[in-house]
Amino acid sequence: MNQQILSNKEKEKNYIERIVDIRRVSKVVKGGRRFSFSALVVVGDGISKIGFGLGKANEVPDAIRKGKEKAQKKFINISKYNETFPHRIIGTFGAGHVLIMPASVGTGIIAGSVMRSIFEALGISDVLAKSIGTSNPHNIVRATINGLKQMRTYSEKISILKESK
């Protein structure tokens, strides 16, 4: 049992956690305002898995912990080519649109802070990205993840075409 707990803690240490947004929200009740916090957290393994979660609690550390747990439950696999992406993609969610383009080696991450945190957690080091439309971090995260879900390598595209015939 102790070994299983240690292995879970070791696995957690390998994850890259980025806090995208922390907000103080209030609820108006009869006696006044009740304040709580929401934290948008992105967690990745630095190889090919990424997830995001929104945690809500009365204290900031609890909100971050809850967001991290939700992000780990919603991991998705992303196709990538070396340290960049195989092709250009446009991701959308609501009013948020993001344009993600592959870049040559040594370019670095040229993107806004929200998308930069996603790419760092995913282990991408060369990418060009631009957010168009909204500047809401929640919508940008969801648009970026939706775009990344559409990424396919050449071999994946070939296997999809063979299956459809």
C-alpha positions as a Markdown table, in Angstrom:
| # | Residue | x | y | z |
|---|---|---|---|---|
| 1 | Met | 0.0 | 0.0 | 0.0 |
| 2 | Asn | 2.8 | 2.4 | 0.9 |
| 3 | Gln | 4.6 | 1.7 | -2.4 |
| 4 | Gln | 1.4 | 2.5 | -4.3 |
| 5 | Ile | 1.1 | 5.8 | -2.5 |
| 6 | Leu | 4.8 | 6.6 | -3.2 |
| 7 | Ser | 4.4 | 5.8 | -6.9 |
| 8 | Asn | 1.4 | 8.1 | -7.2 |
| 9 | Lys | 3.3 | 10.9 | -5.5 |
| 10 | Glu | 6.3 | 10.3 | -7.8 |
| 11 | Lys | 4.0 | 10.4 | -10.9 |
| 12 | Glu | 2.6 | 13.7 | -9.6 |
| 13 | Lys | 6.1 | 15.2 | -9.4 |
| 14 | Asn | 6.6 | 14.6 | -13.1 |
| 15 | Tyr | 3.7 | 16.8 | -14.1 |
| 16 | Ile | 4.2 | 20.4 | -15.2 |
| 17 | Glu | 1.6 | 22.6 | -13.5 |
| 18 | Arg | 0.8 | 26.2 | -14.7 |
| 19 | Ile | -1.6 | 28.5 | -13.0 |
| 20 | Val | -3.3 | 30.5 | -15.8 |
| 21 | Asp | -5.8 | 32.6 | -13.9 |
| 22 | Ile | -6.9 | 33.3 | -10.3 |
| 23 | Arg | -10.1 | 35.3 | -9.7 |
| 24 | Arg | -11.8 | 36.5 | -6.6 |
| 25 | Val | -15.5 | 36.0 | -7.0 |
| 26 | Ser | -18.3 | 37.1 | -4.7 |
| 27 | Lys | -21.8 | 36.0 | -3.9 |
| 28 | Val | -24.2 | 38.5 | -2.5 |
| 29 | Val | -26.3 | 37.2 | 0.4 |
| 30 | Lys | -28.5 | 38.8 | 3.0 |
| 31 | Gly | -25.6 | 39.7 | 5.4 |
| 32 | Gly | -23.3 | 41.0 | 2.7 |
| 33 | Arg | -20.8 | 39.6 | 0.2 |
| 34 | Arg | -19.2 | 36.1 | 0.5 |
| 35 | Phe | -15.9 | 35.9 | -1.3 |
| 36 | Ser | -14.3 | 32.8 | -2.8 |
| 37 | Phe | -11.6 | 32.1 | -5.4 |
| 38 | Ser | -11.5 | 30.3 | -8.7 |
| 39 | Ala | -8.3 | 29.1 | -10.3 |
| 40 | Leu | -7.7 | 27.9 | -13.9 |
| 41 | Val | -4.9 | 25.4 | -13.9 |
| 42 | Val | -3.2 | 23.7 | -16.8 |
| 43 | Val | -1.3 | 20.4 | -16.1 |
| 44 | Gly | 0.9 | 18.5 | -18.6 |
| 45 | Asp | 3.4 | 15.7 | -18.5 |
| 46 | Gly | 5.9 | 17.5 | -20.9 |
| 47 | Ile | 5.6 | 14.8 | -23.5 |
| 48 | Ser | 2.1 | 14.4 | -25.0 |
| 49 | Lys | -0.6 | 14.7 | -22.4 |
| 50 | Ile | -2.4 | 17.9 | -21.3 |
| 51 | Gly | -5.4 | 18.8 | -19.3 |
| 52 | Phe | -7.0 | 21.9 | -17.7 |
| 53 | Gly | -9.3 | 22.3 | -14.7 |
| 54 | Leu | -11.2 | 25.0 | -12.9 |
| 55 | Gly | -11.0 | 24.8 | -9.1 |
| 56 | Lys | -13.3 | 26.8 | -6.8 |
| 57 | Ala | -12.8 | 27.2 | -3.1 |
| 58 | Asn | -12.7 | 29.7 | -0.2 |
| 59 | Glu | -8.9 | 29.8 | -0.2 |
| 60 | Val | -6.5 | 30.1 | -3.1 |
| 61 | Pro | -4.3 | 27.0 | -2.4 |
| 62 | Asp | -7.5 | 24.8 | -2.1 |
| 63 | Ala | -8.8 | 26.3 | -5.4 |
| 64 | Ile | -5.4 | 25.5 | -7.1 |
| 65 | Arg | -5.3 | 22.0 | -5.7 |
| 66 | Lys | -8.9 | 21.3 | -6.9 |
| 67 | Gly | -8.1 | 22.7 | -10.4 |
| 68 | Lys | -5.0 | 20.5 | -10.6 |
| 69 | Glu | -7.0 | 17.4 | -9.7 |
| 70 | Lys | -9.7 | 18.2 | -12.3 |
| 71 | Ala | -7.0 | 18.8 | -14.9 |
| 72 | Gln | -5.4 | 15.4 | -14.3 |
| 73 | Lys | -8.7 | 13.7 | -14.7 |
| 74 | Lys | -9.3 | 15.3 | -18.1 |
| 75 | Phe | -5.9 | 14.4 | -19.7 |
| 76 | Ile | -5.9 | 14.2 | -23.5 |
| 77 | Asn | -3.2 | 13.0 | -25.9 |
| 78 | Ile | -1.8 | 15.5 | -28.4 |
| 79 | Ser | 0.1 | 14.7 | -31.6 |
| 80 | Lys | 3.3 | 16.6 | -32.0 |
| 81 | Tyr | 6.3 | 16.5 | -34.3 |
| 82 | Asn | 9.7 | 16.7 | -32.4 |
| 83 | Glu | 9.4 | 20.0 | -30.4 |
| 84 | Thr | 6.7 | 21.6 | -32.5 |
| 85 | Phe | 3.4 | 20.7 | -34.2 |
| 86 | Pro | 2.9 | 18.9 | -37.6 |
| 87 | His | 0.7 | 21.5 | -39.2 |
| 88 | Arg | -1.2 | 24.8 | -38.8 |
| 89 | Ile | -4.5 | 24.7 | -37.0 |
| 90 | Ile | -7.2 | 27.1 | -36.0 |
| 91 | Gly | -9.1 | 26.4 | -32.7 |
| 92 | Thr | -12.3 | 28.0 | -31.6 |
| 93 | Phe | -14.4 | 28.2 | -28.5 |
| 94 | Gly | -17.2 | 30.8 | -28.2 |
| 95 | Ala | -15.7 | 34.1 | -29.3 |
| 96 | Gly | -12.2 | 32.9 | -28.8 |
| 97 | His | -10.1 | 31.9 | -31.9 |
| 98 | Val | -6.5 | 30.8 | -31.8 |
| 99 | Leu | -4.1 | 30.3 | -34.7 |
| 100 | Ile | -1.3 | 27.8 | -34.0 |
| 101 | Met | 1.5 | 27.3 | -36.5 |
| 102 | Pro | 4.6 | 25.1 | -36.4 |
| 103 | Ala | 8.0 | 26.9 | -36.2 |
| 104 | Ser | 11.6 | 26.0 | -37.1 |
| 105 | Val | 14.0 | 24.8 | -34.5 |
| 106 | Gly | 15.3 | 27.6 | -32.2 |
| 107 | Thr | 12.3 | 29.9 | -32.7 |
| 108 | Gly | 11.0 | 29.5 | -29.2 |
| 109 | Ile | 7.4 | 30.0 | -28.0 |
| 110 | Ile | 5.9 | 33.1 | -29.5 |
| 111 | Ala | 2.5 | 33.3 | -28.0 |
| 112 | Gly | 0.4 | 35.0 | -25.4 |
| 113 | Ser | 0.8 | 34.2 | -21.7 |
| 114 | Val | -2.2 | 31.8 | -21.6 |
| 115 | Met | -1.2 | 29.8 | -24.6 |
| 116 | Arg | 2.5 | 29.9 | -23.5 |
| 117 | Ser | 1.5 | 28.1 | -20.3 |
| 118 | Ile | -0.2 | 25.4 | -22.3 |
| 119 | Phe | 2.7 | 24.9 | -24.6 |
| 120 | Glu | 5.2 | 24.7 | -21.8 |
| 121 | Ala | 3.1 | 22.1 | -19.9 |
| 122 | Leu | 2.9 | 20.1 | -23.2 |
| 123 | Gly | 6.7 | 20.3 | -23.8 |
| 124 | Ile | 6.6 | 22.3 | -27.0 |
| 125 | Ser | 9.6 | 24.6 | -27.5 |
| 126 | Asp | 9.0 | 26.0 | -31.0 |
| 127 | Val | 5.6 | 27.4 | -32.0 |
| 128 | Leu | 4.0 | 30.5 | -33.3 |
| 129 | Ala | 0.5 | 31.3 | -31.9 |
| 130 | Lys | -1.9 | 34.2 | -31.9 |
| 131 | Ser | -5.2 | 34.6 | -30.1 |
| 132 | Ile | -8.0 | 36.4 | -32.1 |
| 133 | Gly | -11.2 | 37.7 | -30.6 |
| 134 | Thr | -11.6 | 37.4 | -26.9 |
| 135 | Ser | -8.9 | 37.9 | -24.3 |
| 136 | Asn | -10.8 | 35.8 | -21.7 |
| 137 | Pro | -8.3 | 33.2 | -20.4 |
| 138 | His | -11.0 | 30.5 | -20.0 |
| 139 | Asn | -12.1 | 30.8 | -23.7 |
| 140 | Ile | -8.5 | 30.9 | -24.9 |
| 141 | Val | -7.6 | 27.8 | -23.0 |
| 142 | Arg | -10.6 | 25.9 | -24.3 |
| 143 | Ala | -10.0 | 27.2 | -27.9 |
| 144 | Thr | -6.3 | 26.1 | -27.7 |
| 145 | Ile | -7.2 | 22.6 | -26.4 |
| 146 | Asn | -9.9 | 22.3 | -29.1 |
| 147 | Gly | -7.3 | 23.2 | -31.7 |
| 148 | Leu | -4.8 | 20.8 | -30.3 |
| 149 | Lys | -7.3 | 17.9 | -30.4 |
| 150 | Gln | -7.5 | 18.4 | -34.2 |
| 151 | Met | -3.7 | 17.9 | -34.6 |
| 152 | Arg | -2.8 | 14.8 | -36.6 |
| 153 | Thr | 0.6 | 13.6 | -37.8 |
| 154 | Tyr | 1.0 | 12.3 | -41.3 |
| 155 | Ser | 0.9 | 8.7 | -40.2 |
| 156 | Glu | -2.3 | 9.2 | -38.3 |
| 157 | Lys | -3.9 | 10.8 | -41.3 |
| 158 | Ile | -2.9 | 7.9 | -43.5 |
| 159 | Ser | -4.3 | 5.4 | -41.1 |
| 160 | Ile | -7.6 | 7.3 | -40.9 |
| 161 | Leu | -7.9 | 7.3 | -44.7 |
| 162 | Lys | -7.2 | 3.6 | -44.9 |
| 163 | Glu | -9.9 | 2.9 | -42.3 |
| 164 | Ser | -12.5 | 4.9 | -44.2 |
| 165 | Lys | -12.0 | 2.9 | -47.5 |
